[in-house]
Amino acid sequence: MSGILANEKAALAKEGGKLKKIFEAVKKFMAKEFLWVLFVALLALPIAFVITYVLENYVMELATLVKNYINGKPLILASYILSIAGIYFTRAIVGAINTLAKKPEKQ
């Protein structure tokens, strides 16, 4: 009977090690994503100011159209959201290309 308990205890310890590795991987992923969110939030702000400046000073017809579309909200808000979406879309494309270009490791 104690042999069965020892086997079960060893299997449980092995599973606990796997769960610990999975938890560490998830924790690392969440920390990385949090840093990306902060980076994107900071990077999108100057891009939004540049987009707003260009729209208001050089492409006034498009700025008027966008202002009508966003129902009186500030143009900088629409530019900021567009900047965030563009940065994440670019990040997704680069990640997909890296995944496809990565050579499989030989085992």
C-alpha positions as CSV (number, residue, x, y, z in Angstrom):
1,M,0.0,0.0,0.0
2,S,2.8,2.4,0.8
3,G,4.3,1.7,-2.6
4,I,1.1,2.9,-4.3
5,L,1.1,6.0,-2.1
6,A,4.7,6.7,-2.9
7,N,4.0,6.4,-6.6
8,E,1.0,8.7,-6.3
9,K,3.0,11.2,-4.3
10,A,5.8,11.2,-7.0
11,A,3.2,11.7,-9.7
12,L,1.6,14.6,-7.8
13,A,5.0,16.3,-7.3
14,K,5.8,15.9,-11.0
15,E,2.4,17.5,-11.9
16,G,3.1,20.3,-9.4
17,G,6.4,21.0,-11.2
18,K,4.6,21.3,-14.5
19,L,2.0,23.7,-13.0
20,K,4.7,25.8,-11.5
21,K,6.4,26.1,-14.9
22,I,3.1,27.0,-16.6
23,F,2.4,29.6,-13.9
24,E,5.9,31.1,-14.3
25,A,5.4,31.3,-18.1
26,V,2.0,33.0,-17.7
27,K,3.5,35.5,-15.2
28,K,6.3,36.3,-17.6
29,F,3.8,36.8,-20.4
30,M,1.6,39.1,-18.3
31,A,4.6,41.2,-17.3
32,K,5.7,41.5,-20.9
33,E,2.3,42.5,-22.1
34,F,2.0,45.1,-19.3
35,L,5.2,46.7,-20.4
36,W,4.0,46.7,-24.0
37,V,0.8,48.5,-23.0
38,L,2.8,51.2,-21.2
39,F,5.2,51.5,-24.2
40,V,2.3,51.8,-26.7
41,A,0.4,54.3,-24.5
42,L,3.5,56.5,-24.3
43,L,4.5,56.1,-28.0
44,A,1.0,56.7,-29.3
45,L,0.7,60.2,-27.7
46,P,3.3,62.0,-29.9
47,I,2.1,60.1,-33.0
48,A,-1.4,61.3,-32.2
49,F,-0.2,64.9,-31.9
50,V,1.5,64.7,-35.2
51,I,-1.6,63.2,-36.9
52,T,-3.8,65.9,-35.4
53,Y,-1.4,68.7,-36.4
54,V,-1.2,67.4,-40.0
55,L,-5.0,67.0,-40.2
56,E,-5.8,70.4,-38.8
57,N,-3.2,72.4,-40.8
58,Y,-2.8,70.6,-44.1
59,V,-5.9,68.4,-44.7
60,M,-8.7,70.5,-43.3
61,E,-11.4,68.7,-45.4
62,L,-10.4,65.4,-43.9
63,A,-10.2,66.9,-40.4
64,T,-13.8,68.2,-40.8
65,L,-15.0,64.9,-42.0
66,V,-13.4,63.1,-39.0
67,K,-14.8,65.6,-36.6
68,N,-18.3,65.0,-37.9
69,Y,-17.8,61.3,-37.7
70,I,-16.7,61.4,-34.0
71,N,-19.6,63.6,-33.0
72,G,-17.8,66.5,-31.4
73,K,-15.2,64.6,-29.5
74,P,-11.7,66.0,-29.6
75,L,-9.7,65.1,-32.8
76,I,-6.7,64.2,-30.6
77,L,-8.7,61.3,-29.0
78,A,-9.5,59.8,-32.4
79,S,-5.9,60.2,-33.4
80,Y,-4.7,58.6,-30.2
81,I,-7.0,55.6,-30.7
82,L,-5.9,55.3,-34.3
83,S,-2.2,55.4,-33.2
84,I,-2.7,52.7,-30.6
85,A,-4.5,50.5,-33.1
86,G,-1.8,51.0,-35.7
87,I,1.0,50.2,-33.3
88,Y,-0.6,47.0,-32.1
89,F,-1.5,46.0,-35.7
90,T,2.2,46.5,-36.7
91,R,3.3,44.5,-33.7
92,A,1.0,41.6,-34.7
93,I,2.3,41.7,-38.2
94,V,6.0,41.7,-37.1
95,G,5.2,38.8,-34.7
96,A,3.6,36.8,-37.4
97,I,6.5,37.3,-39.8
98,N,9.0,36.3,-37.0
99,T,6.9,33.2,-36.3
100,L,6.9,32.2,-40.0
101,A,10.5,33.1,-40.6
102,K,11.8,31.2,-37.5
103,K,13.5,28.0,-38.5
104,P,12.4,24.9,-36.5
105,E,14.9,23.7,-34.0
106,K,16.2,20.2,-34.5
107,Q,15.7,17.9,-31.5
